[in-house]
Amino acid sequence: MEGDLRTITLASGLPLVATVAVHPHLRRFQYRLQGALPVEEHLTSIDVIPGPEPGGDRFGAGSPRCLVVYSTDVVPHALAPIVDGAVGEALGALKQLMEAT
Amino acid sequence: MGRKILFVTTDQQRYDSLGCTGGAVARTPVIDGLARDGVLYHRAHPQNVVCMPSRATIVTGQHVRHHGVWMNGVPLPADAPSVAQVLHDAGYATGLIGKAHFEPLLDPFLRFDENRMGRGGCHGPHRGFDHLTFATHGGLGPTHYARWLGHEHPGASDGYYPVLEVGSLEVNAAGGGDSGAPQVGVNPLPRELYHTDWVADRAIAWLDGLDDDADWFCWVSFPDPHHPWDPPQSEMRRVAAGDLDLPAGFPGSSAEVEKILDGRPAHWRRWWEGSLVSNYEAPAKWVPATLTADQVREVNARVHVENELIDEAVGRILRRIGERGWTDDTDVLLTTDHGELQGDFGLLFKGPYHVDALMRLPLVWRPAPSVDGADDAGAGRGRGAAVSAPVGLVDLAPTFCAIAGVPVPEWMDGTPLPRSDDEAVRQGRQRVLTEWDSRHPTGIEVHLQTIFRDGLTCTRYEPGTVHDGTEGELYDHADDPLQRINRWDDPAYAAVRDDLLADLRDHLPSRPATTLRVQAPV
């Protein structure tokens, strides 16, 4: 990280540079890709929504469960399935990690 | 010691491209010789007309609805069954050299095994293959060929036409050559560095590493004659584009194209005139209505050259097999994954168009000369035989099992290929099925299924974003070999149409409970 600029090197060797914004009060993490991939427009938002409290159906801060919404807007269209596949895999890994801890 | 299997595939090759199937331009003496000494199939169809689903059918021996790879960009699950694994377990050395494409090629995150292997220089094992060496169209991407070309000949990959457009990642529509046809490029790469010869060299190297008494299954998968059409320019002297006749399927005028396409479901005409892009496999920015006769000639000239290079490469591999003393014990099968429109109906490339250009494939089986190549009733010896009964690529994996003398697993849908039409009758072969499902990133969905039986091609459409589910196509090859007259609504054909549709419903597997995720455009 350098300021709000995050650089990740992908397994392919491609450096992925993104500006990152964190909104703790909204439990929201956002990043916007800056280059490497041929991206015209990109914005990813990851929202963590507290799940239902035990025995109830209301969402609340005290719940041991949560719903993670990982949404991405991307242009060009051809990148959509690629991002979708990677995000799906990332969410699966995140779920596994959370359930193991 | 058992029978060895050389399995050769090309990519996007038409039935009529070889000498033995009526082609009059490309010289293909090696493949013609295999057909002369073996069995030539006149009605071999793929179960899907794009690469990934079709290749998944080849390696699994399953219909699309069973292996689940319903369109390009859907990876074949890592635990999918594989005929290579069956042969490996039976003691065969197994190799795949060339284009695999069981997993997406466009993979910037390097999520897929094939791409990690190609980028990292690893050669397997994977999917039952002991050894894999990958190449695809051009000199870029995570393949062993691109890695080799980049290391040994820096800058040489620049000679290839860029398949994808920089920026949009769409299939490149830029014109090249003398005619400005899309996906045509002038490639200064020396022939010996071109992927066709490289694939043959690597296949020979793999075979050279095997013991004399090894049983082996070698899948040699040439990326050509799939676009881009950019063979080494030094070889273009073989065929003069200007001397070529236009293909019979090329209508010749816009008025004639319109007349033909207006009798078909709407996506045909809409793609041709540029108001619809239904799938990723053709350049989105190219409008087929702009296709000229000279462009068709230039594309075809380049395809003919690519097919000659493949024939010569197959010849080199067969010579090496002969030098090893293996010829008598080696079965050779040659086919492709799907066809190419190549000017038919005024179109190029491929898509949801179930006509002979895309569905009728070259398929040759030269049984090992040391075995009795007779059919199941002992008739003939398989030499110079022709099978006109419908067969499918789904039958290849069971055929490999039969050659190797191992039982055909229950999970395979196909049946070992017949060696005569009589054997086909005894097998109960009447039909071959092909299906298409696609969802373009823009939201366009197309779904169609086709049955070929009794010299008729019948296609039904399911509701999508272009079709309401009432559309269909019916072509009678007996009096309409170019499939120009759609008899779907012809009262004289209503009964046969309904019978074909019932047959299609009865024999097409049910859709799977879960739909595999699309993870790349290709």
Interface residues (C-beta under 8 A of the other chain):
Chain A: L10 A11 S12 G13 L14 L37 P38 E40 P76 H77 A78 L79 A80 P81 I82 D84 G85 A86 G88 E89
Chain B: G73 P104 L106 D107 P108 F109 L110 R111 N115 R116 R119 P142 V166 G167 S168 L169 E170 Y280 P441 T442 R517 V518 Q519 A520 P521
